[in-house]
Amino acid sequence: MGALTDSRKRVSADHRLHPSFPPSPPPPSKRTKLAPLLPVSSPPPLHYASPSSAAPGPSSSAAAAAATASTSSHSSLPHPRRRLPPAPPISRPIHGPQRVRRSFRGGNSRPNSNPPWYSPSPPPKPLGLDQYADLVYSVTHPPRPTPAVHVPRGTEAIPEVVMVDDNEDIRQDKEDEQDVEEEAKAKVVGRKVPLYKELYEKSSRQRDARLRTLEFEVQLAEKGRLGLERLAEVLPRITPNKEEVPEPFVPLTDEDEDNVRHALGGRKRSETLSVHEASNIVITREILQCLNDKEWLNDEVINLYLELLKERELREPNKFLKCHFFNTFFYKKLINGGYDYKSVRRWTTKRKLGYNLIDCDKIFVPIHKDVHWCLAVINIKEKKFQYLDSLGYMDMKALRILAKYLVDEVKDKSGKQIDVHAWKQEGVQNLPLQENGWDCGMFMLKYIDFYSRDMELVFGQKHMSYFRRRTAKEILDLKAG
């Protein structure tokens, strides 16, 4: 329905205020049922008095009496009542808050959004290196409770109110400006050497210092060149055989790549891909898929790979160091209750291993810290206890526990007393470190692999994707290369 304009409202108001305009019938009550339309006779015409007949007279009084009679006879008739038409529907949305009806999760404030069961949740984002390091530190270093401090009542410090005089600051600033101006004037007046000569001497001194620095850099570069030339002459005599250096980085064949891709990307997650009978470890596709990128390694994959490294050593004893590889459950069992040697005493009997632990060159102990893999090495060959963490952390407590374990192990198996006080306890320097939040397990395995070859740790983050595929291939073949 349209709104009345101002002119319409004004005309309508004028007509209603006119004395001869009949009053509008009252609005029908909502409770009263509207009657049907009745036939109504046309009302008599209205007679308006002219200005000339304003004075009373016999003719005018007679006309007024006739009009009064006509009006009274007309008012006696019932007023017509019309049935109002139905209200039209609202052609526009209501501007106001509307209630969203929800029944069995069928409604939504956004009509175009899909129900939650048709919207698969996105995969969680992997942790970044900083977030992962903070997570590891929060797990390994829980916060200590803050001791309560008793403050006697009435000894609280009352802040001191200092009044600042703005006028004093302004006077001080003006005095400082005057001192600077006077000092500058004194320099100009008392100058004995022209300004251009001072600037020239200053630039000469700077130039001479730069020339001396360049001369020193040239001499240093010359010495470095001579050192590299001597190293190039000696290097062929100390470089190992070319066949041994690239062995940890031998590229996979196309067939191996296809097999690994099928094993890591298949749909049947419960399918058995490999079974190691000596250790009774079964590898399914779901277990092996931890070797995909951005995944954390699990115990089954790590323990089976360590078994394969021991078998590799037994196949070629002259090519690798004599090592012992504890599984991922050893250290957790050893520190149960603080320190418990008896719980792991029977893990290293000669009948079970075929050799004494003290006869090994290196003993590798994987350490799992809830969300992070680390490595401890009992280096019997060099008389060291070493700690390797791909985040660069150090755990002296773990090295002290392993030192105590070695003393108890030697005494239990051979009856001898070994003194480890002179052995070094150190964190390995210049260690390859991870640059993300998921490759700690792969770094630990490669620390063990390279140390068992008696090689330097010449790998980095860029090799992790290749090492993951190579480890998957070796587990599928049940043979470490």
Secondary structure, 3 states (H helix, E strand, C coil): CCCCCHHHHHHHHHHHHCCCCCCCCCCCCCCCCCCCCCCCCCCCCCCCCCHHHHCCCHHHHHHHHHHHHHHHHHHCCCCCCCCCCCCCCCCCCCCCCCCCCCCCCCCCCCCCCCCHHHCCCCCCCCCCHHHHHHHHHHHHCCCCCCCCCCCCCCCCCCCCCCCCCHHHHHHHHHHHHHHHHHHHHHHHHCCCCCHHHHHHHHHHHHHHHHHHHHHHHHHHHHHHHHHHHHHHHHHHHHCCCCCCCCHHHCCCCHHHHHHHHHHHHCCCCCCEEEEECCCCEEEEHHHHHHHCCCCCCCHHHHHHHHHHHHHHHHHCCCCCCCEEECCCCHHHHHCCCCCCCHHHHHHHCHHHHCCCHHHCCEEEEEEECCCCEEEEEEECCCCEEEEECCCCCCCHHHHHHHHHHHHHHHHHHHCCCCCCCCCEEEECCCCCCCCCCCCHHHHHHHHHHHHHCCCCCCCCHHHHHHHHHHHHHHHHHCCCC
